[in-house]
Amino acid sequence: MTDPLSAPATKPTRGRPRSSSRELLEDAAFELFLENTYAKTTVDQITQRAGVGRSTFFNYFQGKSDVFWIDVDASIPLLSACLADQAPDAPLMPSLNAALAAVASHFGPSRVPWILTQHELVGTVGEVQASALARFTQVAGILSTFAAVRLGVDPETLMPRTIAYSFTGALVAAAQEWASAGSLRGSLEPYVARAVAPLARGFATPAHP
């Protein structure tokens, strides 16, 4: 079974200066993953390469796999903020589309999560897959709560969950396609727009619970 984050390996494009301890740890980890593979790289090696203490690593990350998700983790509170910015009387689907487009616009050629372009070098490591699932579940939870409020139903019921996980899957598919486009990929926003458009049309029908 193909991992949902798999994409052809290309050289990572960072595009911004690295200065904080967190950024130094991120770059050190990626260098070591490329040199030694993910499985053979230890936290101690990462901290030594970054020139910081082991405790500094755990100030920022719970485990080695969390290094992959810095940009994704930063986008999760942004998603909540973009949803909160939507007019309370606006229809659900346009509101979801607008919020997701706003988040996606923050990803471009100089901001590509490393895991999307280097997955073949990581392999199907269980802890990485688990950390991905945790992020997908978090995003789906945010979308489900938003949908439930707009529909006036419990977020644990079928419709908001179906909407949330459908849109989360579309986001993953869009990110895959965007990452595989290489140096000409541009912004993530149009990829997300194409991925969610069929869902928005389908869920816009009056088949609410």
MIVEX-18878 format. One line per 3 residues: number of its first residue (from 0); their letters; for each residue x, y, z of N, C-alpha, C. Coordinates in steps of 0.001 Angstrom, whole numbers, always signed. Layout:
BEGIN
NUM> a> X/Y/Z/X/Y/Z/X/Y/Z; ... .
END
This chain:
BEGIN
0> mtd> +846/-1204/+0/+0/+0/+0/+872/+1241/+0; +595/+2174/-905/+1407/+3380/-1018/+1110/+4339/+108; +2151/+4833/+730/+1973/+5789/+1815/+1411/+7078/+1254 .
3> pls> +428/+7723/+1935/-210/+8918/+1401/+710/+10100/+1245; +1865/+10071/+1868/+2772/+11200/+1754/+3890/+10958/+754; +3866/+9800/+75/+4973/+9487/-816/+4973/+10422/-2012 .
6> apa> +6186/+10787/-2436/+6371/+11638/-3603/+7794/+11453/-4069; +8088/+11701/-5364/+9444/+11535/-5864/+10426/+12374/-5079; +11587/+11798/-4799/+12604/+12507/-4030/+13265/+13574/-4884 .
9> tkp> +13340/+14777/-4360/+14062/+15863/-4992/+14837/+16590/-3916; +15787/+17389/-4328/+16555/+18128/-3344/+15660/+19149/-2664; +15646/+19196/-1309/+14765/+20128/-624/+15125/+21574/-891 .
12> trg> +14087/+22400/-1034/+14287/+23818/-1247/+13772/+24555/-29; +14646/+25182/+733/+14233/+25814/+1966/+13894/+27286/+1748; +14818/+28069/+1152/+14518/+29416/+735/+14465/+30463/+1829 .
15> rpr> +14872/+30151/+3055/+14884/+31164/+4087/+16081/+30935/+5003; +16666/+31993/+5566/+17819/+31803/+6444/+17427/+31073/+7709; +18348/+30276/+8241/+18082/+29497/+9445/+18856/+30111/+10590 .
18> sss> +18165/+30410/+11681/+18860/+31076/+12775/+18489/+30502/+14137; +17227/+30153/+14370/+16824/+29677/+15682/+17321/+28263/+15916; +17338/+27861/+17186/+17744/+26495/+17516/+16840/+25480/+16842 .
21> rel> +15563/+25782/+16771/+14629/+24861/+16119/+14968/+24686/+14645; +15260/+25771/+13978/+15606/+25695/+12559/+16940/+24986/+12348; +17905/+25232/+13245/+19192/+24538/+13153/+19008/+23038/+13337 .
24> led> +18151/+22655/+14258/+17873/+21239/+14473/+17196/+20623/+13254; +16288/+21365/+12667/+15600/+20873/+11471/+16598/+20614/+10346; +17463/+21590/+10066/+18424/+21420/+8982/+19423/+20305/+9291 .
27> aaf> +19874/+20232/+10536/+20813/+19177/+10914/+20172/+17806/+10740; +18921/+17678/+11133/+18224/+16404/+10989/+18106/+16013/+9525; +17713/+16959/+8676/+17532/+16629/+7270/+18859/+16229/+6609 .
30> elf> +19928/+16924/+6975/+21240/+16559/+6439/+21599/+15122/+6826; +21360/+14786/+8076/+21709/+13446/+8556/+20792/+12377/+7964; +19515/+12714/+7768/+18616/+11751/+7146/+19080/+11426/+5729 .
33> len> +19548/+12456/+5023/+20059/+12242/+3671/+21349/+11425/+3676; +22197/+11667/+4679/+23483/+10973/+4737/+23363/+9542/+5260; +22552/+9362/+6300/+22547/+8084/+7026/+21245/+7318/+6959 .
36> tya> +20199/+7919/+6379/+18805/+7474/+6400/+18165/+7847/+7731; +16873/+7937/+7715/+16125/+8310/+8918/+16347/+7297/+10031; +16244/+6019/+9701/+16299/+4969/+10718/+17633/+4948/+11453 .
39> ktt> +18722/+5313/+10771/+20050/+5218/+11363/+20517/+6525/+12004; +19661/+7524/+11985/+20011/+8810/+12599/+19432/+8872/+14003; +20238/+9314/+14957/+19786/+9419/+16344/+19590/+10884/+16739 .
42> vdq> +18853/+11095/+17797/+18661/+12436/+18317/+20002/+13035/+18735; +20876/+12224/+19333/+22190/+12728/+19737/+22996/+13220/+18540; +22921/+12509/+17425/+23628/+12951/+16227/+23064/+14267/+15714 .
45> itq> +21753/+14410/+15788/+21120/+15650/+15331/+21568/+16823/+16182; +21567/+16654/+17496/+21944/+17765/+18376/+23419/+18107/+18234; +24251/+17086/+18033/+25675/+17360/+17824/+25895/+18145/+16542 .
48> rag> +25205/+17751/+15479/+25349/+18454/+14204/+24852/+19903/+14320; +23773/+20101/+15071/+23200/+21441/+15224/+23970/+22298/+16219; +24806/+21664/+17057/+25574/+22404/+18046/+24745/+22851/+19236 .
51> vgr> +23726/+22044/+19590/+22883/+22361/+20752/+22808/+21130/+21649; +22285/+21317/+22854/+22155/+20215/+23784/+20943/+19343/+23499; +20989/+18145/+24024/+19885/+17199/+23846/+18573/+17762/+24406 .
54> stf> +18660/+18465/+25533/+17442/+19025/+26124/+16798/+20049/+25205; +17616/+20748/+24420/+17073/+21731/+23484/+16193/+21051/+22441; +16632/+19872/+21987/+15826/+19137/+21015/+14435/+18873/+21572 .
57> fny> +14370/+18400/+22813/+13081/+18028/+23390/+12285/+19235/+23885; +12890/+20405/+23865/+12104/+21620/+24073/+11193/+21897/+22885; +11611/+21429/+21710/+10874/+21705/+20485/+10115/+20496/+19944 .
60> fqg> +10642/+19303/+20162/+10071/+18110/+19543/+9871/+17010/+20575; +8773/+16279/+20428/+8558/+15130/+21300/+9384/+13927/+20859; +9653/+13828/+19567/+10431/+12719/+19041/+11045/+13073/+17706 .
63> ksd> +11847/+12177/+17181/+12588/+12429/+15947/+11665/+12716/+14764; +10556/+12007/+14681/+9671/+12179/+13527/+9006/+13547/+13492; +8923/+14237/+14631/+8269/+15547/+14663/+9052/+16605/+13897 .
66> vfw> +10317/+16337/+13621/+11125/+17283/+12855/+10519/+17510/+11468; +9859/+16491/+10932/+9300/+16590/+9586/+8167/+17611/+9476; +7541/+17932/+10584/+6230/+18580/+10521/+6229/+20035/+10974 .
69> idv> +7374/+20696/+11005/+7422/+22073/+11485/+6464/+22966/+10704; +6552/+22951/+9393/+5689/+23808/+8579/+4230/+23387/+8675; +3984/+22089/+8698/+2607/+21595/+8813/+2022/+21974/+10167 .
72> das> +2800/+21787/+11230/+2310/+22135/+12560/+1983/+23623/+12667; +2774/+24450/+12016/+2509/+25889/+12047/+1221/+26237/+11314; +851/+25419/+10333/-354/+25711/+9548/-1635/+25312/+10262 .
75> ipl> -1553/+24468/+11290/-2772/+23999/+11967/-3458/+25121/+12741; -2746/+25877/+13595/-3417/+27029/+14212/-3832/+28086/+13194; -3095/+28181/+12100/-3482/+29108/+11034/-4823/+28687/+10434 .
78> lsa> -5030/+27387/+10267/-6313/+26890/+9763/-7449/+27304/+10697; -7251/+27118/+11989/-8278/+27520/+12955/-8580/+29009/+12847; -7528/+29810/+12700/-7709/+31256/+12599/-8447/+31641/+11322 .
81> cla> -8109/+30994/+10216/-8770/+31305/+8943/-10243/+30901/+8965; -10553/+29794/+9612/-11956/+29393/+9753/-12707/+30390/+10632; -12070/+30837/+11697/-12708/+31803/+12591/-12965/+33134/+11898 .
84> dqa> -12173/+33440/+10862/-12332/+34696/+10137/-13520/+34689/+9182; -14099/+33518/+8932/-15207/+33433/+7983/-16477/+34033/+8579; -17220/+34742/+7762/-18466/+35359/+8219/-19408/+34292/+8762 .
87> pda> -19980/+34510/+9930/-20812/+33474/+10550/-22049/+33093/+9756; -22515/+33990/+8880/-23698/+33680/+8083/-23360/+33196/+6675; -22067/+33009/+6395/-21659/+32527/+5070/-21923/+31037/+4952 .
90> plm> -22253/+30534/+3760/-22483/+29092/+3572/-21237/+28279/+3942; -21459/+27046/+4340/-20377/+26198/+4819/-19300/+25972/+3769; -19686/+25539/+2572/-18675/+25163/+1587/-17806/+26335/+1132 .
93> psl> -18378/+27485/+787/-17499/+28619/+455/-16588/+29022/+1612; -17085/+28880/+2829/-16256/+29220/+3992/-15077/+28270/+4120; -15339/+26975/+3962/-14249/+25991/+4000/-13241/+26254/+2889 .
96> naa> -13752/+26488/+1680/-12855/+26728/+550/-11968/+27944/+792; -12565/+29017/+1304/-11801/+30243/+1522/-10733/+30045/+2586; -11076/+29349/+3659/-10108/+29128/+4736/-8958/+28241/+4267 .
99> laa> -9269/+27186/+3547/-8223/+26281/+3059/-7332/+26971/+2033; -7930/+27806/+1195/-7133/+28557/+219/-6169/+29508/+934; -6648/+30136/+1994/-5793/+31072/+2736/-4601/+30353/+3360 .
102> vas> -4838/+29168/+3917/-3740/+28389/+4499/-2781/+27925/+3406; -3333/+27412/+2308/-2493/+26886/+1229/-1631/+27955/+600; -2095/+29208/+630/-1328/+30290/+11/-1/+30542/+728 .
105> hfg> +139/+30027/+1934/+1388/+30197/+2689/+2460/+29188/+2265; +2100/+28231/+1415/+3066/+27240/+949/+3379/+27501/-513; +4668/+27590/-806/+5105/+27836/-2163/+6469/+27224/-2402 .
108> psr> +7145/+27588/-3481/+8433/+26977/-3818/+9476/+27065/-2723; +9418/+28120/-1900/+10406/+28260/-833/+9923/+27693/+490; +8739/+27115/+494/+8218/+26512/+1723/+7514/+25209/+1369 .
111> vpw> +8299/+24142/+1335/+7795/+22818/+992/+8159/+21865/+2123; +7184/+21306/+2837/+7530/+20347/+3894/+8443/+19248/+3367; +9548/+19043/+4042/+10601/+18132/+3598/+10078/+16729/+3350 .
114> ilt> +9169/+16263/+4170/+8671/+14897/+4056/+7997/+14660/+2707; +7455/+15697/+2105/+6751/+15529/+837/+7686/+15232/-320; +8900/+15749/-275/+9825/+15559/-1395/+10902/+14523/-1128 .
117> qhe> +11042/+14101/+133/+12121/+13177/+471/+11605/+11863/+1074; +10367/+11557/+834/+9779/+10397/+1506/+10479/+9093/+1148; +10948/+8971/-85/+11603/+7724/-494/+12869/+7468/+321 .
120> lvg> +13499/+8526/+817/+14699/+8359/+1623/+14377/+7992/+3066; +13138/+8217/+3464/+12722/+7885/+4817/+12192/+6464/+4887; +11423/+6075/+3878/+10843/+4742/+3874/+9561/+4695/+4699 .
123> tvg> +9009/+3510/+4838/+7755/+3330/+5563/+8046/+3063/+7031; +8532/+4075/+7716/+8852/+3966/+9124/+7580/+4193/+9925; +7281/+3259/+10828/+6028/+3305/+11558/+5808/+4583/+12322 .
126> evq> +6845/+5094/+12985/+6674/+6294/+13798/+6389/+7519/+12940; +6936/+7538/+11719/+6662/+8653/+10816/+5210/+8584/+10343; +4751/+7379/+10004/+3359/+7224/+9594/+2413/+7594/+10720 .
129> asa> +2763/+7224/+11939/+1921/+7559/+13089/+1879/+9062/+13311; +3010/+9728/+13144/+3029/+11177/+13337/+2227/+11876/+12245; +2237/+11321/+11026/+1408/+11877/+9953/-67/+11722/+10286 .
132> lar> -447/+10536/+10734/-1848/+10279/+11070/-2324/+11211/+12173; -1465/+11486/+13151/-1846/+12384/+14236/-2175/+13773/+13700; -1394/+14252/+12724/-1669/+15564/+12140/-2949/+15541/+11317 .
135> ftq> -3153/+14484/+10533/-4367/+14403/+9732/-5606/+14395/+10621; -5517/+13662/+11722/-6646/+13581/+12648/-6924/+14937/+13282; -5872/+15672/+13595/-6043/+17001/+14190/-6732/+17947/+13218 .
138> vag> -6288/+17937/+11971/-6917/+18786/+10947/-8376/+18393/+10763; -8640/+17100/+10673/-10015/+16641/+10506/-10891/+17059/+11675; -10347/+17028/+12879/-11106/+17453/+14045/-11505/+18919/+13971 .
141> ils> -10583/+19756/+13522/-10870/+21190/+13377/-11956/+21404/+12330; -11827/+20709/+11194/-12821/+20859/+10128/-14180/+20317/+10551; -14176/+19211/+11294/-15436/+18615/+11745/-16174/+19551/+12699 .
144> tfa> -15452/+20154/+13618/-16067/+21088/+14564/-16657/+22288/+13839; -15905/+22817/+12878/-16393/+23966/+12115/-17649/+23589/+11334; -17605/+22436/+10653/-18766/+22007/+9870/-19975/+21776/+10762 .
147> avr> -19751/+21184/+11920/-20864/+20893/+12829/-21542/+22167/+13307; -20742/+23167/+13636/-21308/+24443/+14083/-22152/+25060/+12977; -21640/+25045/+11745/-22376/+25642/+10628/-23643/+24847/+10301 .
150> lgv> -23603/+23530/+10492/-24770/+22695/+10209/-25717/+22592/+11397; -25253/+23010/+12566/-26074/+22922/+13752/-26250/+21516/+14269; -25194/+20701/+14150/-25262/+19314/+14604/-24063/+19008/+15493 .
153> dpe> -24078/+17837/+16120/-22966/+17371/+16946/-21767/+17057/+16046; -20551/+17525/+16404/-19374/+17236/+15566/-19021/+15763/+15490; -19569/+14958/+16395/-19277/+13526/+16373/-20244/+12761/+15499 .
156> tlm> -21183/+13433/+14843/-22141/+12754/+13980/-21562/+12575/+12583; -22301/+11851/+11753/-21756/+11388/+10474/-21409/+12514/+9505; -22321/+13464/+9302/-22100/+14448/+8251/-20857/+15300/+8469 .
159> prt> -20679/+15949/+9637/-19461/+16748/+9788/-18190/+15915/+9721; -18234/+14697/+10237/-17052/+13829/+10137/-16759/+13472/+8688; -17811/+13163/+7927/-17625/+12821/+6516/-17033/+13994/+5753 .
162> iay> -17569/+15185/+5982/-17028/+16383/+5342/-15560/+16573/+5735; -15275/+16450/+7024/-13926/+16722/+7519/-12898/+15763/+6941; -13195/+14477/+6980/-12212/+13515/+6489/-12111/+13536/+4964 .
165> sft> -13195/+13873/+4285/-13122/+14017/+2831/-12213/+15174/+2448; -12376/+16297/+3131/-11532/+17452/+2831/-10087/+17219/+3258; -9887/+16529/+4365/-8516/+16218/+4787/-7828/+15338/+3748 .
168> gal> -8536/+14334/+3244/-7970/+13487/+2192/-7645/+14271/+943; -8510/+15227/+596/-8253/+16057/-574/-7012/+16921/-379; -6815/+17403/+850/-5615/+18192/+1139/-4347/+17366/+965 .
171> vaa> -4388/+16114/+1419/-3229/+15233/+1264/-2957/+14983/-216; -4014/+14719/-979/-3846/+14478/-2418/-3283/+15714/-3115; -3766/+16885/-2735/-3267/+18125/-3333/-1795/+18326/-3002 .
174> aqe> -1420/+18045/-1752/-24/+18202/-1350/+883/+17239/-2108; +419/+16026/-2321/+1185/+15054/-3117/+1443/+15574/-4517; +358/+16016/-5153/+457/+16477/-6536/+1368/+17702/-6625 .
177> was> +1220/+18603/-5686/+2034/+19813/-5646/+3512/+19472/-5468; +3813/+18581/-4534/+5205/+18218/-4280/+5841/+17548/-5488; +5069/+16715/-6185/+5620/+15984/-7325/+5836/+16872/-8543 .
180> ags> +5316/+18105/-8507/+5463/+19009/-9649/+6861/+19595/-9754; +7682/+19406/-8712/+9068/+19853/-8780/+9234/+21353/-8702; +10272/+21852/-9351/+10651/+23261/-9200/+9631/+24221/-9798 .
183> lrg> +8733/+23728/-10621/+7725/+24586/-11244/+6398/+24533/-10503; +6402/+23998/-9285/+5140/+23759/-8586/+4374/+25025/-8231; +5038/+26134/-7973/+4337/+27351/-7601/+3687/+27231/-6233 .
186> sle> +2561/+27910/-6059/+1842/+27902/-4795/+1010/+26636/-4646; +811/+26218/-3409/-63/+25081/-3131/-1531/+25426/-3357; -1882/+26683/-3309/-3292/+27095/-3322/-4095/+26541/-4507 .
189> pyv> -3640/+26655/-5766/-4470/+26132/-6860/-4632/+24611/-6821; -3664/+23908/-6280/-3785/+22458/-6144/-4891/+22105/-5146; -4913/+22836/-4045/-5961/+22610/-3048/-7320/+22966/-3623 .
192> ara> -7397/+24071/-4351/-8673/+24495/-4933/-9232/+23423/-5863; -8373/+22829/-6704/-8834/+21781/-7613/-9253/+20527/-6862; -8543/+20212/-5793/-8831/+18981/-5053/-10148/+19055/-4296 .
195> vap> -10456/+20224/-3737/-11662/+20331/-2907/-12899/+20734/-3692; -12731/+21220/-4914/-13881/+21708/-5679/-14972/+20646/-5857; -14634/+19392/-6242/-15708/+18394/-6386/-16420/+18099/-5070 .
198> lar> -15678/+18127/-3970/-16290/+17889/-2666/-17237/+19027/-2312; -16795/+20242/-2552/-17635/+21394/-2232/-18937/+21343/-3016; -18852/+20954/-4286/-20079/+20863/-5089/-20997/+19768/-4550 .
201> gfa> -20419/+18639/-4190/-21221/+17529/-3709/-21880/+17810/-2372; -21120/+18349/-1438/-21661/+18615/-108/-22559/+19842/-85; -22565/+20621/-1137/-23429/+21797/-1181/-24882/+21435/-1442 .
204> tpa> -25149/+20184/-1817/-26522/+19739/-2025/-27233/+19649/-678; -28575/+19685/-650/-29295/+19758/+624/-29433/+18428/+1350; -28439/+17561/+1271/-28532/+16251/+1934/-27949/+16306/+3326 .
207> hp> -28339/+17301/+4105/-27845/+17446/+5480/-28641/+16535/+6393; -28047/+16153/+7531/-28763/+15276/+8465/-29976/+15972/+9071 .
END
